[in-house]
Every structure is written in C-alpha cells, then in structure tokens.
C-alpha cells in the first residue's frame, strides 16, 4: 500500500521535477484507454499512446550522446544518451518505483520509440533503438547532439 501511494505521489510531482514544459524528451507512457493526459502518435506504428504534459528527462538531463550505431544482426539503428548526475539520480529513483513501466522518447510531439524502464535502470543511459527500415531517430539524434554541444560549449 505504501509503495502504491508513493508512486501516485511521485507522478503528481513530475511536473515540478521537470520545471519547464517542453515537447521533446522522455515521458512515462500510459494506456490510451481513458487517457487523462495528452495523446501522441507513435511514428512508425500509427497508434497513439498517452503521456503526461511534461517529460521525466529532457535536454537538461543529457550529458553526452554516443555515435549512432547500426546493428545489422538485429536490424537496428541506435544511440545512447548519457545522463547528468542529477539525471542519473532521477533515473535510479523512478527505476525503483516504476520497474517494468514503459517510457516514450518523444520528439516534435511524436513518439519516436517506446522502451521498458528496466532496460536502462542502472546504466545512467537512455538507449534509443529503431528498426533500420524506419527513419524516425535521425533528426532527433542530430538535434540532441547539437543541443548538448551548445549546452556544453564554454561561454566566450
């Protein structure tokens, strides 16, 4: 009972954790049925999922981004976003409470991919995958890379 109450309490404070409202980031994904939040389209599937108004992780939580890799054996394109210390702490906290939950990687109000929280729980990294025959992650990858470089660039 206490864990369930804690989960509800944490979800109610997510907007406070995220501060500014943004449309790009990583969100909790909820069933579309009876959605009290916002419905967004999953790019390569044509279905919709439900996400809260604010992301759990966004550019402020991103420290660096890996090169985009091609995994021909599994027919995947992928990259990893390494989180800041604050982002890692947030990830560990939500991982303990929401293991098994789905997260949605959202860019320009569309879900680029969905993934399970436990896939990244202790790595401190968000892993973005898509099948090679799709092309939804290329523009978000470049945008995130440029934003991280801008954020980390020393002021002159």
PyMOL commands that set and color helices and strands:
alter all, ss='L'
color gray80, all
select helices_A, chain A and resi 2-18+59-61+85-98+117-119+137-152
alter helices_A, ss='H'
color red, helices_A
select strands_A, chain A and resi 25-30+38-42+48-51+62-65+69-71+76-83+102-107+110-116+125-131
alter strands_A, ss='S'
color yellow, strands_A
deselect
rebuild
show_as cartoon
